[in-house]
Amino acid sequence: MKTRIIAICATVAMVIGLATAAMAADLPGEGKTIRPGRATWTTGFFQEAIYSRALEELGYTVDKAKDLSNPIFYQAVTQGDVDYWANGWFPLHYAQLPDDFDEKAESIGYVAKAGGLSGYLVSKDAVDKYGIKTLDDFKRDEVKKAFDANGDGKADLVACPPGWGCEKVISHHMKAYGLEDSINAIKASYSASMADAVARYESGEPVFFYTWAPNWTIFKLKPGKDVVWMNVPSIDPSDAQKGFEDELTATGIEGAVSDPINMGFVANDIRVVANKEFLAENPAAKKLFEIMSIPLNDIAEQNTKMFDGEDSQKDIERHVDEWISKNKKQWDAWIAEAMKAAG
């Protein structure tokens, strides 16, 4: 009797093991490892975490993401050193693509289509007080003095760190509009510089900064109430913006200093960028990239939580758990469609 029970248990264990193995074999990513890249701006961390989690659902082992500046990532994905990231901003990043990009990598799907609104914001009270309409007004002595936080005689602008696409456009604006002697473009850590700007605003000082949407900044300092979107003096595209001149002017922007407004930046598509060989070998991942997206408000809400102190990787993973729970039906549909693509 005892021998029979042992035999039955062994048979059951074998059946369970075989069933588990069969289920694992049904996952298209089983036995494969993915190497994601991640943007150096913290507001892009949420996107990477969501896409990595979805790939894990497909059975892939996902390595810890490599934080890379834009030019380094695009070189790495073209060379096959990383497989993808969910932080491509186009047309802003076009000028940073290597010559062989189209041959070896591609943009795929839309994390957020036409979601990347960006431009300059200025304290509303200061705009009203000094009659500020465009960046040209920062050449006026009283305006420079009002926004000069460090005493160097220039208005302080929270700009972008080197390696970001926006840094190249802002540098272009400073030269094109003759603003280098009037505006101090701060290129240090964006998060730290913006935290300092928010603190100055809360203490009653005027602020001047570049930002984009989705971003926590426009939840903390609301366009139309606390700050206003500012005009650039004229349409003068950077290299990355050539061919998109008509899109540098926008209408119906909430909190804009004028309507229409010359933003100086094109509203960008946020996209996944992946190595072509990787996509060819992983049809399930390719399909996932094609169909997934994240609402802008959800990204901005999570970014605000990070600014408020929930900024560890553990926090971000919890935010992903919460987001999946709220969007479970759509999440399951994406995973199911990606599974079908694997054949």
Backbone torsions as a table, in degrees:
resi	resn	phi	psi	omega
1	MET	NA	-46.4	-179.1
2	LYS	-62.4	-39.4	179.9
3	THR	-64.2	-40.4	179.8
4	ARG	-63.9	-42.0	-180.0
5	ILE	-62.1	-43.6	179.2
6	ILE	-61.3	-41.7	-179.6
7	ALA	-64.4	-42.6	179.1
8	ILE	-62.3	-44.6	179.9
9	CYS	-61.2	-40.5	179.9
10	ALA	-64.8	-39.6	179.1
11	THR	-65.0	-44.3	178.6
12	VAL	-60.6	-44.4	-180.0
13	ALA	-61.2	-40.5	-180.0
14	MET	-65.7	-41.7	179.6
15	VAL	-63.1	-44.2	178.9
16	ILE	-62.3	-42.1	179.8
17	GLY	-63.0	-44.2	179.0
18	LEU	-64.6	-38.7	179.2
19	ALA	-65.5	-42.3	178.9
20	THR	-62.9	-42.8	179.2
21	ALA	-63.3	-39.9	179.4
22	ALA	-64.5	-41.7	178.7
23	MET	-63.1	-42.3	179.6
24	ALA	-63.5	-39.0	-179.2
25	ALA	-65.2	-23.9	179.4
26	ASP	-74.1	-16.1	179.8
27	LEU	-82.8	122.0	-173.5
28	PRO	-64.6	-22.4	-178.7
29	GLY	-94.2	1.4	-176.3
30	GLU	-57.4	128.1	178.1
31	GLY	83.2	2.9	-178.8
32	LYS	-114.7	143.9	179.6
33	THR	-114.8	134.4	179.7
34	ILE	-109.4	139.4	-179.3
35	ARG	-114.1	94.5	-178.8
36	PRO	-83.2	153.7	167.3
37	GLY	-101.6	164.7	178.7
38	ARG	-145.2	142.9	-179.4
39	ALA	-65.5	157.5	177.9
40	THR	-84.3	-8.1	175.0
41	TRP	-90.2	131.1	-171.6
42	THR	-64.4	-24.2	-179.2
43	THR	-71.0	-6.6	175.9
44	GLY	-98.2	-1.6	-176.7
45	PHE	-67.0	-35.1	-177.4
46	PHE	-62.7	-43.6	179.9
47	GLN	-59.5	-46.8	-179.5
48	GLU	-59.9	-42.9	-177.0
49	ALA	-65.2	-38.6	179.2
50	ILE	-67.7	-46.8	-179.1
51	TYR	-66.2	-38.8	177.0
52	SER	-63.2	-39.9	179.1
53	ARG	-64.1	-40.1	178.9
54	ALA	-64.4	-39.1	177.7
55	LEU	-65.7	-36.0	176.0
56	GLU	-63.7	-36.5	177.6
57	GLU	-62.3	-27.1	178.6
58	LEU	-85.5	2.5	175.5
59	GLY	99.6	-3.8	-179.7
60	TYR	-73.1	149.1	164.7
61	THR	-90.0	123.1	-176.2
62	VAL	-108.6	117.6	177.8
63	ASP	-65.2	161.0	172.2
64	LYS	-59.3	133.0	-176.5
65	ALA	-65.1	142.8	174.7
66	LYS	-91.6	123.5	176.7
67	ASP	-78.5	117.1	-174.0
68	LEU	-133.1	141.4	171.7
69	SER	-68.7	160.3	-174.9
70	ASN	-53.1	-55.8	-176.4
71	PRO	-59.2	-38.2	-179.3
72	ILE	-68.3	-41.2	178.3
73	PHE	-61.7	-47.4	-175.7
74	TYR	-64.7	-33.0	172.7
75	GLN	-67.5	-44.1	-176.8
76	ALA	-65.3	-42.1	-178.5
77	VAL	-71.0	-33.1	176.7
78	THR	-66.9	-38.8	-179.4
79	GLN	-81.0	-9.3	-179.5
80	GLY	84.3	16.1	179.2
81	ASP	-80.8	-24.0	169.1
82	VAL	-132.4	161.4	-173.9
83	ASP	-96.2	-36.4	-176.1
84	TYR	-168.2	168.2	159.6
85	TRP	-147.8	165.5	-179.0
86	ALA	-110.6	30.0	-173.2
87	ASN	-125.5	26.6	176.6
88	GLY	-78.1	128.9	178.1
89	TRP	-116.6	116.6	-176.9
90	PHE	-130.1	134.4	18.8
91	PRO	-87.7	1.6	-173.1
92	LEU	-54.5	-37.2	-174.2
93	HIS	-91.0	-2.5	-176.0
94	TYR	-55.0	-40.9	-176.2
95	ALA	-68.5	-11.2	-177.2
96	GLN	-101.4	1.7	-179.0
97	LEU	-79.5	137.4	176.9
98	PRO	-68.3	163.6	-175.0
99	ASP	-60.5	-32.9	-177.1
100	ASP	-96.9	18.0	-177.1
101	PHE	-58.9	-50.8	-175.4
102	ASP	-61.0	-26.5	-179.7
103	GLU	-77.3	-33.4	-169.6
104	LYS	-119.0	-9.6	-179.6
105	ALA	-145.8	170.3	178.8
106	GLU	-158.9	156.9	170.7
107	SER	-86.5	140.5	-175.1
108	ILE	-145.8	134.9	179.6
109	GLY	66.3	-176.9	-179.3
110	TYR	-138.2	110.3	171.3
111	VAL	-61.8	-44.0	175.4
112	ALA	-154.1	110.3	-177.5
113	LYS	-77.1	129.8	-178.9
114	ALA	50.8	33.4	-175.5
115	GLY	-94.1	-16.6	-172.0
116	GLY	-88.4	64.7	174.0
117	LEU	-66.9	135.6	179.2
118	SER	-149.9	158.1	-179.1
119	GLY	168.0	-165.8	-177.2
120	TYR	-101.4	138.4	177.5
121	LEU	-123.1	143.0	-176.7
122	VAL	-134.5	144.0	178.5
123	SER	-51.3	129.3	-177.2
124	LYS	-62.2	-41.6	-179.7
125	ASP	-59.4	-41.2	179.7
126	ALA	-70.2	-36.8	176.8
127	VAL	-60.2	-44.7	178.9
128	ASP	-67.6	-41.4	-176.2
129	LYS	-67.6	-42.0	-173.9
130	TYR	-104.0	-0.4	179.4
131	GLY	65.2	41.6	-177.3
132	ILE	-79.5	128.0	-179.7
133	LYS	-122.5	-34.3	-179.0
134	THR	-139.6	172.7	176.6
135	LEU	-61.2	-24.8	178.0
136	ASP	-58.4	-29.1	-179.0
137	ASP	-66.0	-17.3	178.1
138	PHE	-77.7	0.1	172.1
139	LYS	-82.6	-17.1	-179.2
140	ARG	-74.2	138.2	-174.2
141	ASP	-58.0	-43.1	-176.2
142	GLU	-68.0	-30.6	178.9
143	VAL	-75.0	-45.3	177.2
144	LYS	-56.3	-44.7	-178.3
145	LYS	-63.5	-40.4	-178.1
146	ALA	-63.7	-31.9	-175.7
147	PHE	-105.0	11.0	-178.5
148	ASP	-91.1	97.0	-176.9
149	ALA	-85.0	-22.5	-175.1
150	ASN	-110.0	3.4	174.4
151	GLY	75.3	22.6	-179.7
152	ASP	-94.3	4.9	178.5
153	GLY	85.6	4.7	179.4
154	LYS	-121.4	153.1	173.5
155	ALA	-71.9	134.1	-178.7
156	ASP	-89.1	126.6	179.1
157	LEU	-117.5	124.2	171.2
158	VAL	-74.0	110.2	-176.1
159	ALA	-107.6	-144.9	-176.3
160	CYS	-123.1	146.2	177.5
161	PRO	-65.6	155.7	175.3
162	PRO	-56.4	141.9	-179.5
163	GLY	98.3	-18.7	176.1
164	TRP	-83.6	147.5	178.6
165	GLY	-60.9	-37.3	-178.3
166	CYS	-67.3	-26.9	179.0
167	GLU	-62.8	-39.6	179.2
168	LYS	-66.8	-39.8	-179.8
169	VAL	-69.2	-42.3	179.4
170	ILE	-63.9	-42.1	177.1
171	SER	-61.0	-39.8	175.7
172	HIS	-61.0	-44.5	179.5
173	HIS	-62.1	-42.6	-178.7
174	MET	-59.6	-39.4	179.3
175	LYS	-78.1	-47.5	-175.0
176	ALA	-61.0	-35.8	-176.8
177	TYR	-102.0	8.3	177.5
178	GLY	63.1	43.7	-173.9
179	LEU	-106.0	0.5	-173.9
180	GLU	-63.3	-28.0	178.3
181	ASP	-90.2	-2.8	-176.5
182	SER	-114.8	-26.9	-174.8
183	ILE	-124.2	131.3	174.2
184	ASN	-96.8	104.1	-179.0
185	ALA	-83.3	108.7	-177.4
186	ILE	-79.0	120.1	-175.4
187	LYS	-111.7	17.4	177.7
188	ALA	-74.4	-172.8	178.4
189	SER	-48.7	123.2	-176.3
190	TYR	-63.4	-46.0	-177.7
191	SER	-60.1	-44.1	179.9
192	ALA	-67.6	-40.6	-180.0
193	SER	-65.9	-39.0	178.8
194	MET	-71.9	-35.4	176.0
195	ALA	-61.3	-38.8	177.2
196	ASP	-66.2	-40.5	179.4
197	ALA	-64.7	-42.0	178.1
198	VAL	-61.8	-41.8	179.0
199	ALA	-63.5	-39.8	178.0
200	ARG	-65.7	-41.0	179.0
201	TYR	-62.2	-43.2	-178.4
202	GLU	-68.0	-19.3	176.4
203	SER	-93.9	6.0	174.6
204	GLY	97.3	5.7	179.9
205	GLU	-92.5	148.9	177.9
206	PRO	-74.3	152.2	180.0
207	VAL	-132.3	156.5	-176.0
208	PHE	-144.4	119.2	-175.3
209	PHE	-153.0	154.2	169.6
210	TYR	-89.4	142.9	172.2
211	THR	-153.9	178.5	180.0
212	TRP	-143.0	164.2	175.5
213	ALA	-120.4	133.0	10.1
214	PRO	-82.9	141.9	-178.3
215	ASN	-166.1	146.6	179.6
216	TRP	-65.6	-23.4	-174.0
217	THR	-58.9	-39.7	-177.0
218	ILE	-85.4	2.2	166.8
219	PHE	-91.6	-34.6	178.1
220	LYS	-77.6	-43.9	179.6
221	LEU	-119.5	100.9	-168.2
222	LYS	-83.2	126.6	175.8
223	PRO	-58.8	133.0	-179.1
224	GLY	94.3	-23.8	179.5
225	LYS	-110.9	-56.3	-178.2
226	ASP	-97.6	-38.0	-175.8
227	VAL	-137.7	167.7	175.4
228	VAL	-133.3	147.2	173.7
229	TRP	-69.7	139.3	-172.5
230	MET	-110.8	145.9	173.6
231	ASN	-74.1	146.1	159.2
232	VAL	-86.7	157.3	-172.2
233	PRO	-63.4	-32.8	-177.8
234	SER	-160.0	169.7	178.3
235	ILE	-81.8	110.9	-179.1
236	ASP	-142.2	88.3	-171.2
237	PRO	-70.2	146.2	170.3
238	SER	-75.7	176.1	179.4
239	ASP	-58.2	-40.4	-177.8
240	ALA	-70.6	-19.3	-175.0
241	GLN	-98.9	-6.3	-177.5
242	LYS	-63.4	133.1	-173.5
243	GLY	95.7	-8.3	180.0
244	PHE	-120.1	24.5	-174.3
245	GLU	-55.9	-41.0	-178.2
246	ASP	-63.0	-26.6	-177.0
247	GLU	-86.1	-2.1	176.9
248	LEU	-79.4	-13.4	174.7
249	THR	-106.4	132.1	-176.9
250	ALA	-125.6	155.9	176.0
251	THR	-127.2	155.8	176.5
252	GLY	70.6	23.1	-179.9
253	ILE	-83.2	119.4	-180.0
254	GLU	-64.4	128.3	178.2
255	GLY	83.0	15.3	178.7
256	ALA	-80.5	149.5	180.0
257	VAL	-70.7	-20.8	177.5
258	SER	-152.8	165.3	177.2
259	ASP	-140.4	111.4	5.1
260	PRO	-72.4	171.7	179.6
261	ILE	-132.5	137.5	174.7
262	ASN	-87.3	95.8	-173.4
263	MET	-70.4	-32.4	-175.9
264	GLY	86.4	-7.0	179.8
265	PHE	-136.6	143.3	175.5
266	VAL	-85.1	140.3	173.4
267	ALA	-65.0	120.5	-171.4
268	ASN	-93.6	150.4	166.7
269	ASP	-85.3	129.3	174.1
270	ILE	-93.4	121.3	-169.7
271	ARG	-134.5	156.4	167.9
272	VAL	-75.8	140.4	172.6
273	VAL	-123.4	129.3	-173.8
274	ALA	-139.8	156.3	175.3
275	ASN	-70.4	135.0	-175.6
276	LYS	-66.2	-39.1	178.8
277	GLU	-63.8	-40.5	176.5
278	PHE	-60.3	-44.8	-179.9
279	LEU	-62.9	-40.9	-179.4
280	ALA	-64.0	-34.3	-177.9
281	GLU	-86.0	-10.0	-175.0
282	ASN	-135.2	73.7	-178.0
283	PRO	-60.6	-29.6	179.0
284	ALA	-67.7	-44.5	177.3
285	ALA	-63.7	-40.7	178.8
286	LYS	-59.4	-47.6	179.5
287	LYS	-62.0	-41.2	178.3
288	LEU	-58.0	-46.5	-179.9
289	PHE	-62.7	-33.9	-178.4
290	GLU	-69.2	-34.0	-169.2
291	ILE	-106.3	-20.7	-177.0
292	MET	-75.4	152.1	173.6
293	SER	-158.5	164.1	179.0
294	ILE	-133.0	124.4	178.9
295	PRO	-58.7	140.2	-178.2
296	LEU	-57.2	-41.5	-178.7
297	ASN	-63.6	-33.5	178.7
298	ASP	-68.1	-39.9	177.6
299	ILE	-64.6	-46.1	-178.4
300	ALA	-63.8	-39.1	179.0
301	GLU	-63.0	-42.5	179.0
302	GLN	-68.1	-39.3	178.2
303	ASN	-59.5	-37.9	179.1
304	THR	-65.8	-38.8	176.6
305	LYS	-61.2	-39.8	178.7
306	MET	-63.9	-43.2	179.2
307	PHE	-61.9	-34.4	-178.6
308	ASP	-79.3	4.5	173.4
309	GLY	116.7	-10.1	178.3
310	GLU	-88.5	69.0	-168.9
311	ASP	-120.8	9.8	176.6
312	SER	-80.9	163.9	177.3
313	GLN	-62.1	-34.4	176.5
314	LYS	-62.3	-41.0	177.2
315	ASP	-62.6	-45.4	-178.2
316	ILE	-61.9	-41.7	178.7
317	GLU	-64.6	-35.4	176.0
318	ARG	-66.8	-39.5	177.1
319	HIS	-61.0	-38.6	177.2
320	VAL	-64.0	-44.0	177.2
321	ASP	-55.8	-46.2	-178.7
322	GLU	-65.1	-40.5	-178.9
323	TRP	-66.4	-42.8	178.9
324	ILE	-62.7	-41.7	179.7
325	SER	-60.0	-39.8	-179.5
326	LYS	-73.8	-22.3	-175.3
327	ASN	-122.9	35.3	-170.3
328	LYS	-61.6	-41.2	-178.0
329	LYS	-62.8	-47.3	179.3
330	GLN	-66.2	-40.6	178.9
331	TRP	-58.4	-49.5	-179.3
332	ASP	-62.6	-35.7	178.8
333	ALA	-66.4	-40.7	177.0
334	TRP	-61.8	-46.9	-178.3
335	ILE	-62.6	-42.2	-179.6
336	ALA	-63.6	-42.1	-179.7
337	GLU	-67.7	-38.8	177.1
338	ALA	-64.4	-38.8	178.4
339	MET	-61.8	-41.0	-179.6
340	LYS	-62.9	-35.2	-177.1
341	ALA	-65.5	-21.7	-178.9
342	ALA	-74.8	-14.5	178.3
343	GLY	84.2	NA	NA
